[in-house]
Structures are given as C-alpha cells and as structure tokens.
Amino acid sequence: MVNFSYHVYEDVYESMKKGTKRIEIRLYNEKSSRIKIGDIIKFSVLNNEEKYIMVRVTDLIIYKDVNDLVKRYNFNMSTKTYNKENIIEVLYKIFGKEKVDTHKFIGISFELVK
C-alpha cells in the first residue's frame, strides 16, 4: 500500500534506484508532516509516471529552516555535488524563494522496497 507519492527529476530517480541517494529533502508542509517511519512512498519521474520506485521510510529529520538544513545536511548523500554555497540557489529553483525562506524542511531517509 502506497502512503505517499512524489515526483523527482530523472537524475534523482536514477540515484535513488542505484542506492547512491538515500535521503530526499522536501518542504515540511501539510503533506510531508504526515509521513511516518515505515510508510511507503512512490517516487515517479516527473512527466513519466511509468518510471518509479517504491521506498520505505527509515528515518525522518526535521530542519527548522534552510540555514539549519545547510548546516546539518550531509551533502555527500545528494545526487550531484552540492555545497553550502550553492544548495540554497538550487532549493530556490526547485521550491521557490518564498517557500524556502519561510518553511521548515524534512529529510526522508529510505530503503528501496523490492
């Protein structure tokens, strides 16, 4: 049973599938605040619903704001090479400046469901 569905970019999907990306960062909002350890999430490729993976949530990390995220997030678990200088710019592109500047974030640690 799928508890949640999200879309990801193709490169993120590939990294999740290979196991090189084991944590997904999302805005902490009404939807993501309901995620619990053990939930099943379907991550499908943006504009290609047929390409997806199923994951089980193993841990949740709440970041109080973007500065807390930048300070505490393990950038080695990302799809690309990010650093503290460019991660905020990337988040602005994905979520929009206003949301990044006003929301908490959630790190969703997961394992692939076979």
N, C-alpha and C positions, 0 to 999 in steps of 0.2 A: 504494500500500500504506500503510495507516494503522499507525503505530508506537504511538500512544497515543491514549486517549480520555479526555476530561474533561467535566464538566458545568459550566455557567455560568448565572448569572441572565439573564433576558430582556434587561435593560438593558445588561449586559456584552456579550451576543451582538450586540445592535444596534450598539454602539460598535465592536466588532471588525469587523463587516460593513461599516460606513461607513468604516473606516480611521482613526477617531479614537482608538482604543485599539490600540496596537501592542506592548504588553508585558503579560504575565499573571504575577501573583505567586502562587506556590504554596509550600506547605511543602516543604522539602528532605527528602524521605524516600526509602524504598527505590524507589518507582516513579519519582519525579521525578529521582532521581540517575542514572537510566539514559538520560535524554533527551540526545540529541546534536544538534549543529548539522546541519541537513539533514533531520532527522526530520520526519515528517508527523503532525500532531495533529488529531484531530477534536474540536471543541468543540460540544457539543449543549446545547440549552436544558434546564435542569432540568425534569423532568416532561413533556418534549416532544421525544422523540428524532428526530422528523421535521424539526425545525428545527435545522440545524447548519451549521458552516463548517469548511473544511479549511484548515490553515495549515502553512507550512514554517518550521521553527525557523531563525532567522538569527543568534542570539546567546544566550548564557546568562550570567547574572550571579548569583553566589552571595553571599548576605548572611550574615554569621556569626551574627547574631541579630537580634531585632526592632529593637534600637537602631541597628544598622548599616543595616538596611533604611530606617528612618525618616530617618536621616542622609543616605543616598545616593540614595534613590529619587526619580525625577522625578515629582512628584505631578501635573504637567500632562498626563501620559500616562494618567491614570486616567479611569474612566467618569464619576465625579462629582467635585465639588470636595472634595478631601481636603486636610488639612493635618497637620502633625506632631502636633498635639494630638488629633485625632480618629481618626487612622489605626489606632492601637493598639486603640481601642474597636471599630472595625469588624472588625479581624482577630480579636479575641476572639469576636465574634458568628459569624464565618464558620468559624473553626478551633477555637475553644475556648481558654480562658485557659492551660490547662496546656501545650497544644501550642505556642502562640505563645511562651510563656515558656521552652520547652526545645528548640525546633528552630531550625535554620538555615532560610533562605528562598532560593528560586530565582526569578529574573526570567527569563521566557521571552520573548525578542523574536521576532517572527514577521512573515511576509508572507502574504497570502492566496494560496491555490492556486486558480487559475482552472479 
